[in-house]
Amino acid sequence: VLNATVVDITSGVNTVVFTATNTSGNVNYNGASSGANWLNSSFDTTQLADGYHNVTVTATDHAGNANNSVWNQFLIDNSGPNFFALNKTPVTSYNNDSVRLNATINDTFMDVASVWLAGNWTGTWTNYTITSLNQIYSYLIGAGNFSNQDSVGYEWFANDTLGNINSSGLQQFTVANRAPAFNASMNISDASWNENDAGPSINLTPYFYDLDLDNLNYTAVVQSS
């Protein structure tokens, strides 16, 4: 609500206009009288850009004489907090890793009131309340929460002391897969057999392992000499 007390004892007040101004321009709002008080109760702050504005009252009497008030300053803030430096460590994450999610969060005009993180690494979307260290917010997902090649989603949320809410947008990463490794400490013995024989059976299981604990399929390529 814009409110001003305006009096003209000679010819009476005819119109009152409130003008809100900042670097992006100005917007006029007509006042309605209630005795000596002139009000505009339809003042829509969303029509103005965020930032500091000046408001000036222009009153005109029935004789056409106009006068302006000294300007007053007010702040428009309809935007939630800002998000920067969204990242996770390690950059490449495996199913036995602990993963740390990081974000820098601040607000242009007000203080950040609260921050929470939503994530689905447990199998369902869950919210976690986060506190900061010098505008830096961090959450550690402990090892054992990931399956190989899972797609993990998370999103940061924050509101300021005016209740404006903003989010980082959905962030995602895929749990990386590692190729099977050869157990170099095991020697594969040479095998020989007659050309028309079926040949021996060789168990390859001891010679390979997989850090992701995937089930392995084995293929042997036989080369003749």
Secondary structure, 3 states (H helix, E strand, C coil): CEEEECCCCCCCEEEEEEEEEECCEEEEEECEEECCEEEECCCCHHHCCCEEEEEEEEEEECCCCEEECCCEEEEECCCCCEEEEEEEECCCCCCCCCEEEEEEEECCCCCEEEEEEEECCCCCCEEEEECEECCEEEEEECCCCCCCCCEEEEEEEEEECCCCEEECCCEEEECCCCCCEECCCCCCCCCCCCCCCCCCCCCCHHHEECCCCCCCCCCCCCCCC
